[in-house]
Amino acid sequence: MSTISASTQAMRLYDKDARRLYINAAERVRFVAACKQATMPQRSLGLTLLYTGCRISEALALTPRDIQVETRVITYRTLKRRRRNVFREVPIPTELADVLQGYANQTQPDAPLWQHRNRPLNRSTAYRWIKQLMAEADITGVQACPKGLRHGFGIHALNASIPLNLLQKWMGHADMSTTAIYADASGVEERGIAERMW
């Protein structure tokens, strides 16, 4: 009898045709460069997904109150849990804190952080924004989407020696076995991990 959870079985880093579902280190650098050339709303959303590994729905639920600029932390409501009030704090780099501070000052404290045409940004428009940033960064393939940023965050964190239990917390996984999928990193990412051993 298998002890692998259903969520872990559903989560994977490659599709059925062995195509990578996460952005790699080189794509990450190009994505940051594309974000720096984008409009402030697109830049702030793109960098938030890249630097925190949140789900796109979790990003769209953010309000200015969720951004703690002084301590460089974002508080997310974990939307995939059955219990309603599960929160997690994710540290952010100064670059993202500065971008979000400038952007959040234009929005009411309890209003959604991202607006489009005076309405909360919807998921399909946010998805298009990320796809546009991916195109600007010359990132193509199945990884060129918000989920590719989330998976890329997991791979990048593991490559930076972040402990799995901390990564689990930051990504909002209920089960450690879901987070452990990032230990299956391969190619350049796996070599980077191996080099720390050598």
C-alpha positions in Angstrom: 0.0 0.0 0.0 1.4 3.4 -1.0 2.0 6.1 1.6 2.2 8.9 -1.0 -0.6 11.4 -0.5 -3.0 12.3 -3.3 -1.7 15.9 -3.4 1.9 14.6 -3.8 0.9 12.3 -6.6 -0.9 15.2 -8.4 2.1 17.5 -8.0 5.1 17.0 -10.2 8.0 18.9 -11.7 7.8 17.4 -15.2 4.8 16.7 -17.4 4.0 13.4 -19.2 6.3 14.4 -22.0 9.3 15.0 -19.6 9.0 18.8 -20.1 10.2 20.9 -17.1 7.3 22.6 -15.2 9.5 25.1 -13.3 11.6 28.1 -14.3 15.4 27.4 -13.9 18.1 29.8 -12.6 18.8 31.4 -15.9 15.1 32.0 -16.6 14.7 33.4 -13.1 17.4 36.1 -13.9 15.6 37.0 -17.2 12.2 37.2 -15.5 13.6 39.7 -12.9 15.0 41.8 -15.7 11.6 41.7 -17.6 9.8 42.7 -14.4 12.1 45.7 -14.0 11.0 47.0 -17.5 7.2 46.4 -16.8 4.5 48.6 -15.5 4.4 48.9 -11.7 1.4 46.7 -11.3 2.9 43.9 -13.5 6.3 44.3 -11.9 5.0 44.1 -8.3 2.8 41.0 -9.1 5.5 39.2 -11.0 8.2 39.8 -8.3 5.7 38.8 -5.6 5.1 35.4 -7.3 8.8 34.9 -8.0 10.1 35.8 -4.6 7.4 34.2 -2.4 6.3 31.1 -4.3 2.7 32.0 -3.6 -0.3 30.8 -5.6 -1.7 33.4 -7.9 -5.0 33.4 -6.0 -3.1 34.0 -2.8 -1.4 37.0 -4.4 -4.6 38.4 -5.7 -6.1 38.2 -2.1 -3.4 40.5 -0.7 -4.2 43.9 0.7 -1.7 46.6 1.9 -2.3 45.4 5.5 -0.7 42.1 4.5 2.6 43.7 3.6 5.0 44.4 6.6 7.5 46.6 4.9 9.6 47.3 8.0 10.2 43.6 8.7 10.1 42.6 5.0 7.3 40.0 5.4 4.1 39.2 3.5 1.3 37.5 5.4 -0.7 35.1 3.2 -4.0 33.4 3.9 -3.3 29.8 2.7 -6.3 29.3 0.4 -5.9 25.6 -0.3 -6.4 24.5 3.3 -9.8 23.2 4.4 -9.7 25.4 7.6 -10.5 29.0 6.7 -8.0 30.9 8.8 -4.6 29.4 8.1 -2.0 32.2 7.7 1.7 32.1 6.9 4.4 34.7 6.8 6.9 34.7 4.0 10.1 36.9 4.2 10.8 39.0 1.1 13.9 40.8 -0.2 14.3 44.5 0.2 13.8 45.0 -3.6 10.3 43.5 -3.3 9.5 45.4 -0.1 10.4 48.7 -1.8 8.3 47.9 -4.9 5.3 46.9 -2.8 5.6 49.8 -0.4 5.4 52.3 -3.3 2.5 50.4 -4.9 0.6 49.7 -1.7 0.6 53.4 -0.8 -1.8 54.0 -3.7 -4.4 51.5 -2.4 -6.9 51.5 0.5 -5.6 49.4 3.5 -8.3 46.7 3.1 -8.7 46.8 -0.7 -7.1 44.2 -2.9 -3.5 45.3 -3.7 -3.8 44.8 -7.4 -6.5 46.7 -9.3 -7.3 46.9 -13.0 -9.7 49.5 -14.3 -10.8 50.3 -10.7 -11.7 46.7 -9.9 -9.8 43.9 -8.2 -7.5 42.3 -10.6 -9.1 39.0 -11.8 -7.2 35.7 -12.2 -7.3 35.7 -16.0 -5.9 39.2 -16.4 -3.2 38.3 -13.8 -2.3 35.2 -15.7 -2.0 37.2 -18.9 0.3 39.7 -17.2 2.6 36.8 -16.1 2.5 35.3 -19.6 3.5 38.7 -21.0 6.4 39.0 -18.6 7.5 35.4 -19.5 7.4 36.3 -23.2 9.5 39.5 -22.5 12.0 37.3 -20.6 12.1 34.9 -23.6 10.8 32.0 -21.4 8.8 29.6 -23.5 7.3 26.2 -22.8 5.0 24.7 -20.2 7.0 26.4 -17.4 6.1 29.9 -18.7 3.2 30.4 -16.3 2.5 31.4 -12.7 2.8 27.7 -11.6 6.3 27.7 -13.2 7.2 30.6 -10.9 5.9 28.7 -7.8 7.8 25.5 -8.7 10.9 27.6 -9.5 10.7 29.2 -6.1 10.7 25.7 -4.5 13.7 24.6 -6.6 15.6 27.8 -5.9 14.9 27.6 -2.2 16.2 24.1 -2.0 19.3 25.1 -4.1 19.9 27.9 -1.5 19.9 25.3 1.3 16.6 26.3 2.8 15.4 23.4 5.1 12.4 21.5 3.8 10.3 22.3 6.9 10.8 26.1 6.3 10.0 25.7 2.6 6.9 23.8 3.6 5.8 26.7 5.8 6.6 29.4 3.1 4.7 27.5 0.4 1.7 26.7 2.5 1.9 22.9 2.1 -0.1 20.9 4.6 2.0 17.8 4.1 5.9 17.6 4.1 5.7 15.0 1.3 4.3 17.6 -1.0 7.3 19.9 -0.3 9.7 17.0 -0.7 8.9 16.9 -4.4 11.4 19.7 -4.9 14.2 17.4 -3.7 13.7 15.7 -7.1 15.3 18.7 -8.9 17.5 17.7 -11.8 19.8 19.0 -14.4 21.7 22.2 -13.6 19.8 22.6 -10.3 20.8 19.1 -9.1 24.4 19.7 -10.1 24.3 22.9 -8.0 23.1 21.0 -5.0 25.7 18.3 -5.6 28.5 20.9 -5.8 27.8 21.9 -2.2 28.6 18.3 -1.3 31.8 18.1 -3.4 
